[in-house]
Amino acid sequence: MVSVPDTADVVAKRRDVLAALSTPLSKPELVEELDTSRSTVDRAIDSLIEHSFVERTGSRYVATFAGSEALAAYEQFLSRLDALSRAQPVLAELPADVEVDPEILDDAEVVESSMAAPQAPLRAATELGDGATTLYGTGPAVLPHYIEEIGELVEDGDETELVLTEEAVAAFSAEYSDAFEQFAGADNLDIHVTDREIPYIVWIAEKPDETVSGLIVHTDDGVRGVVNNDTAAMNEWAKARYEAFKDDARPLE
């Protein structure tokens, strides 16, 4: 029986041939399509037939169902590796025991901060969330940018719900007392306080035509970066994480 590693190795080596054979081609046509030698095509076809990834139909060859699915799985694997690689500089700042579903990284926008553009991650998150009529978010940190954005939502009458750590509430009330009083008295803003440690900011913005979500990672030096997405996987994960923090929180008095 052929092992999974051997199968994966065949798909990796013969990826271009397998992709070309999504439609039936003869060997001469395949040579021309891939701009390669006949001997290379012969070896590739023999290997793919041996693994039942390609079959012969008359004088042509075509990928089987198994071949097409194996190629799709391999492409998805490469895409996931690329997503993990792009997000690694941001996610590496999280504690080792913090779990992040890798599926939320697929097609995600990853923006890192830099000395030249320290606010770039926050701008990216703000632009994605523009137009929200309802916002949910966790708050382990308080920044003027966050206060400004929440203030606009409150003034526009948009529903907003936050879960803040005790440390964030204390910093908020002490350093931004006017905004704190405004927020605490707003009818469309609910604030909950948790004594749990929140390792990241997670936010969900519901718009009339879509929902978008994001993950913001802070360090002692400021914002490290963001991971933003509008996929169902990201929205479901973000909402579940938000609800988990809210379940252990109490309303701000």
N, C-alpha and C positions, 0 to 999 in steps of 0.2 A: 504493500500500500504506500502510495506517495505521501510524504510528510508535508505538513503545512509550510515549514521553512523552505522546502524544495519547491513547492508550488509558488510561494511568494517570490522566490528567486527567479523562476521562469517568467512570471509576469513582469518583474522588474527588468529583466534582460530583453524580453521580447515585447515590451510595452508599445513601441512604435508600430510593429507589425500587427499586433493584436488590434490596435486602434484603427489601422488602415483597413483591416478586414471586417469592419462593421458592415461593409458592403462587399459582395463577392468580387474577387479579383483573381486573375491568373498570375502565375509567377512572373512572366514578363511585365505585366501591368504593375505588379508589386515592386519589381526592380525599378521601374520608371517612377512610380509614386514616391518611393523612399530614397531614390538616387543612391542606391547601394549595389553591391555585387550580387550575382546570381547565387554564388556559393553561400553568402550570408543569408539570403532569403531561403535557400534550401535547408540550411541548418535550423533556422527559426521555425519554418513550417513543420519540419520533422519533430522538433521539440514540443511545439504547441499541439500537434496531433497526438503525440504520445500522452499528453496530459488532458486530452479531450477538450482542449480549448478552441480548436479549429477542426473543421471537417471539410472534406472535398465534395464538391458538387459539379460533376462533369470535369471540365478543365480549369475550374475556378475553386478558390478556397474562401471560406467565410467563418467568422467567429461563431462558436456555439453559444447557447444560453449561458453555460458555465463560464465560457471565456469572456463574454460581455460582462457578466456579473463580477468575475474576478478582477477585470480591469477597472470597473466602477469602484469596487472596494479598495483597490490599490490607490486610485486617484483620490478617494476620500481620505485614506490614510495619509497620503502626502499633504493634502490640504490641512488635516488636523495637526500634523507636525509643523507646518508653516505657521498656523495660528498659534500654537504653543510657543514657537520660537519668537514670534513678534510680541507676544504678551509677557514673555518671561521676565524682561527687565522690570516690569511693573509688578507682576505677581510675586517676584522674588522677595519683595519687601514685606510680604505678609508673614505672620508666624507660621512655623512649619506644620502646625496642627490644623490650620485653616483649610477647609475643603472648598474648592471651586470646581464646578462641573465643567469639564473641558468642552462640552457641547456649546456652551455660551460663547466660546471664542470663535466659532465658525462664522466667517464673514464679518467679524467684529472690527470696529474702528479702535485702534490702539494709539493713544497719544501720550508721549512722554514729555515731562518738563525738562527744560534745559536752562543753562545760565542766560542764554540769549532770549528765551521765550518761556519764562517760568509760569505764565498764566495760560499757555496754549491748551493744556488739558481741560481747564475749567471753561475756556471759550468753546471748545469742541462739545462739551457736555451741554452747555447753555444753548448753543445753536441747535443741537439735536432736540432738546426739550422745548424749544420755542413753540408757542401755540397750545401748550397744555392747558386743559381745563380742570384737571385733577392731578395733584402731585403727592407721592408718598416718598419718604426718605428717612434714612437713619443719620444720626449726627454725632460722631465721636469728636468732631472738631468744629470750631466756629471761625469763620473768615468773613471779612467785609463783603466779599463776592457773594457768599451764601445769603447773608442778611439782605443784600440788595435784591437778589433774585426772589427770595421769599416775600420781601416787601412788595414787589411788583405783583406777585400772585394775590397777596392779601388785598391790595388796593383794587385789583381788577375783579375781585369777588370770586376768584377760583378756589375750589376746595383744596386744602392742603393739610397733610397729616404727617407729623414728624415723631420719631423716636430718638430722644437725645440721651446721652450718658449724663450722670450726675455732674461729672467734671465739665462737660460742655455747657450744661445749664448754669453752673456756677460762673464760668467764664463769660457766658452770654450776658447774664444779669449784672455782672460787675463791670464789664468793659463796654457794653453797648446797652446801657440801662434804658434809654429812650425807646430804642427798637424793641427791647424786651417787653416793656410795658405795652407798646402798640400790639405786638404779637399776642401777648397773653390775653388781651381784651378783644381780640378779633373773633367774630362769630364763625368765620369760615376757615379758621386755623385751629387744629387740635394738636396739642403737644403732649407727648407721653415721656416719662422719665424711667430709665432702667439703671439698675446698679450692676448690670452685666458689662463686660468689656465688649465694645463693638470694634472689630478689627479693620473695618472699611466702611465707607459710605456706599450705600446701595440706594438707588433712586428709581422710581417708576413714574413716567409722565404719560397720562392718558389724554390723547387728543381726540377731536371729533372723528377722525378717519384712521387713526392708528395708535398703537402704544409703543413707547420706546423706553429703554432702561439703560442703566449704566452702573459701573463699579468704579469708585474713586479711592485710590490708595494714598494715604498720608504717611509721612515719616516725621521725625523730629525737626527736619529741615524744611518741611512744607509738603506740597502736593508732589507725589512721585509720578503719577500718571493716571489715565483713565482707560477703561474698556467699555465702549458703548456699542449697543446693538439694538436692532428692532425685530429680531427673530422671536418666534414663539418660545424657543428654548430659553433665551435670555429673559424674556418677560416673565415666564413662569418661575424660573429660578429666583429672579430678583424679588418677585412678590412673595414667594415662599420664605425667603430669608428675612424680608421685612416683617412678615407676619410672625415669624419665630421670635424676633426681637420684641415685637409689640406684645406678644403673649405674656412676656415676663416684665412688662412695664406698667406703670401706674400713671393716671392722668396728672398733669402738672396742676398744682393748686396755687 
